[in-house]
Amino acid sequence: MAKVKLTKTELKAQSDALKRFQRFLPMLQLKKQQLQAEIAGIVQKAEAVTAREQAARAALGSWVGLFAAVGEEFLAGLVQVKSIHTGTANIAGVTIPVFESVETEVKEVDAWSTPAWIDDAVKAVTEILSLRCERKVLECQRALVTAELTTTSQRVNLFEKVKIPTCKENIRVIKIAIGDEQTAAVTRGKIAKSRVPETSPDGEVAA
């Protein structure tokens, strides 16, 4: 750490820096609170989506016997995710993806050789895949916002524990040094004045 200069110019620089840090700190603290609230909201949404997915999967449980009739391999490849469509949103300066929809590809089936309930199975599987993709997007949101929260928290700590205390200490040290220098200057002036010989009105030096 560089040694601070004990000058009035440095005092002003440190004072300006302190005001700047004290002005930015509340903004960073507010951003930290916003990010924490957003993460809590994202977690809540993810939990809701997970619950819906679990409910949809549980509903398929009643079809287990029917699935056996066509084979698990057939059902596994019945519906595939082709693409996930997302938009974007901004949360406290962080750009995040927002789930919009999922595009799926359904395996071609022979309507004459497959059960009529296959169409319902396609809808159920598509719903589960859509919920799974939505949860993945929410997980991506959480990762991005958490990373920003980590950075913001580090900045808050830097300002609170390093920058502001350092400026205050530097200002204290500089003020003491300047005060000492001013006192010393006054003392030197008095000493110098006491050493000047007094003169009489006619110009002669008094004894």
C-alpha positions in Angstrom: 0.0 0.0 0.0 1.4 3.4 -1.1 2.2 5.8 1.6 -0.3 8.7 1.7 1.1 12.2 1.1 0.6 14.6 4.0 -0.5 17.5 1.9 -3.6 19.7 1.6 -4.0 18.4 -2.0 -4.0 14.8 -0.8 -6.4 15.7 1.9 -8.9 17.0 -0.7 -8.3 13.9 -2.9 -9.0 11.6 0.1 -12.1 13.7 1.1 -13.5 13.5 -2.4 -12.9 9.8 -2.6 -14.6 9.3 0.8 -17.7 11.2 -0.4 -17.7 9.1 -3.6 -17.5 5.8 -1.7 -20.2 6.9 0.8 -22.5 7.9 -2.1 -22.0 4.6 -4.0 -22.3 2.3 -1.0 -26.0 2.7 -0.5 -26.6 1.9 -4.2 -24.6 -1.3 -3.9 -26.4 -2.3 -0.7 -29.7 -1.7 -2.4 -28.6 -3.8 -5.5 -27.5 -6.5 -3.1 -30.9 -6.6 -1.5 -32.7 -6.6 -4.9 -30.5 -9.6 -6.1 -31.2 -11.5 -3.0 -34.9 -11.0 -3.4 -34.8 -12.0 -7.0 -32.9 -15.2 -6.2 -35.6 -16.1 -3.6 -38.2 -15.5 -6.3 -36.5 -17.6 -8.8 -36.1 -20.5 -6.3 -39.8 -20.2 -5.5 -40.7 -20.4 -9.2 -38.4 -23.4 -9.8 -40.0 -25.2 -6.9 -43.4 -24.6 -8.3 -42.4 -25.9 -11.7 -40.8 -28.9 -10.1 -44.0 -29.6 -8.2 -46.0 -29.4 -11.5 -43.6 -31.7 -13.2 -43.8 -34.2 -10.4 -47.6 -34.1 -10.5 -47.6 -34.6 -14.3 -45.2 -37.6 -13.9 -47.4 -39.0 -11.1 -50.4 -38.8 -13.4 -48.6 -41.0 -15.9 -48.2 -43.6 -13.2 -51.8 -44.8 -13.9 -50.7 -45.5 -17.5 -47.9 -47.8 -16.7 -49.7 -50.9 -17.8 -50.6 -49.2 -21.1 -47.0 -48.2 -21.7 -45.9 -51.8 -21.3 -48.1 -52.7 -24.3 -46.1 -50.5 -26.7 -42.6 -50.8 -25.0 -40.5 -48.3 -23.1 -38.1 -47.7 -26.0 -41.0 -46.5 -28.1 -42.2 -44.1 -25.5 -38.7 -42.8 -24.7 -38.4 -41.6 -28.3 -42.0 -40.5 -28.7 -41.3 -36.8 -28.1 -38.0 -35.0 -28.4 -37.1 -31.4 -27.6 -36.2 -29.6 -30.8 -35.5 -26.1 -29.4 -36.2 -23.9 -26.4 -37.5 -20.4 -27.1 -36.5 -17.7 -24.6 -36.7 -14.0 -24.2 -34.6 -11.7 -22.1 -35.1 -9.6 -19.0 -33.0 -7.3 -16.9 -32.7 -7.8 -13.2 -30.6 -5.1 -11.3 -28.3 -4.8 -14.4 -28.2 -8.6 -15.1 -29.5 -9.9 -18.4 -31.2 -13.2 -17.9 -33.1 -15.6 -20.2 -36.8 -16.0 -19.7 -38.6 -19.1 -20.7 -41.3 -18.7 -23.4 -42.0 -22.0 -25.0 -40.5 -25.3 -26.2 -40.6 -26.7 -29.7 -40.9 -30.5 -29.8 -40.6 -33.1 -32.4 -43.0 -36.0 -32.3 -42.1 -39.4 -33.6 -44.2 -40.5 -36.5 -46.5 -43.3 -35.6 -48.7 -45.7 -37.5 -52.2 -44.7 -36.5 -53.4 -48.2 -37.3 -50.9 -50.1 -35.2 -50.7 -47.8 -32.1 -53.3 -47.4 -29.4 -55.7 -44.4 -29.5 -54.3 -43.1 -26.2 -50.9 -42.4 -27.8 -52.1 -38.8 -28.6 -52.8 -38.2 -24.9 -49.4 -39.7 -24.1 -47.8 -37.2 -26.5 -49.5 -34.3 -24.7 -48.5 -35.6 -21.3 -44.8 -36.2 -22.3 -44.7 -32.8 -24.0 -45.9 -31.1 -20.9 -43.3 -32.8 -18.8 -40.5 -31.9 -21.2 -41.7 -28.3 -21.3 -41.7 -28.0 -17.5 -38.2 -29.6 -17.4 -36.9 -27.0 -19.9 -38.6 -24.2 -18.0 -36.8 -25.4 -14.8 -33.5 -25.4 -16.7 -34.0 -21.8 -17.8 -34.8 -20.9 -14.2 -31.6 -22.6 -13.0 -29.7 -20.5 -15.6 -31.3 -17.4 -14.2 -30.3 -18.3 -10.7 -26.7 -19.0 -11.7 -26.4 -15.6 -13.4 -28.1 -13.6 -10.6 -26.0 -15.5 -8.0 -22.8 -14.6 -9.8 -23.8 -10.9 -9.8 -24.7 -11.1 -6.2 -21.3 -12.5 -5.3 -19.6 -9.7 -7.2 -21.9 -7.0 -5.6 -21.3 -8.5 -2.1 -17.6 -8.3 -2.7 -17.8 -4.6 -3.7 -20.0 -3.9 -0.6 -17.4 -5.5 1.6 -14.6 -3.6 -0.1 -16.3 -0.3 0.4 -17.4 -1.0 4.0 -14.3 -2.7 5.3 -11.5 -1.3 3.2 -12.1 1.8 1.1 -14.1 4.0 3.5 -12.1 3.1 6.7 -8.9 3.7 4.7 -10.0 7.1 3.5 -11.1 8.1 7.0 -7.8 7.0 8.5 -5.8 8.8 5.8 -7.8 12.0 6.4 -7.2 11.7 10.1 -3.4 11.3 9.6 -3.2 14.1 7.1 -5.1 16.5 9.3 -2.9 15.7 12.2 0.2 16.2 10.1 -1.1 19.5 8.7 -2.0 20.7 12.1 1.4 19.8 13.5 3.0 21.6 10.6 0.9 24.7 11.2 1.8 24.7 14.9 5.4 24.3 14.1 5.3 27.2 11.6 3.7 29.5 14.2 6.4 28.4 16.7 9.2 29.1 14.3 7.6 32.5 13.5 7.6 33.4 17.2 11.2 32.3 17.7 12.3 34.2 14.6 10.5 37.3 15.8 12.1 37.1 19.3 15.5 37.0 17.7 15.1 40.2 15.7 16.9 43.0 17.6 14.7 45.9 18.6 15.7 49.4 17.2 15.2 52.8 18.6 13.2 55.5 16.8 16.5 57.0 15.6 17.5 53.7 14.0 20.0 52.6 16.6 19.8 49.0 17.8 18.7 48.8 21.4 21.1 47.2 23.8 
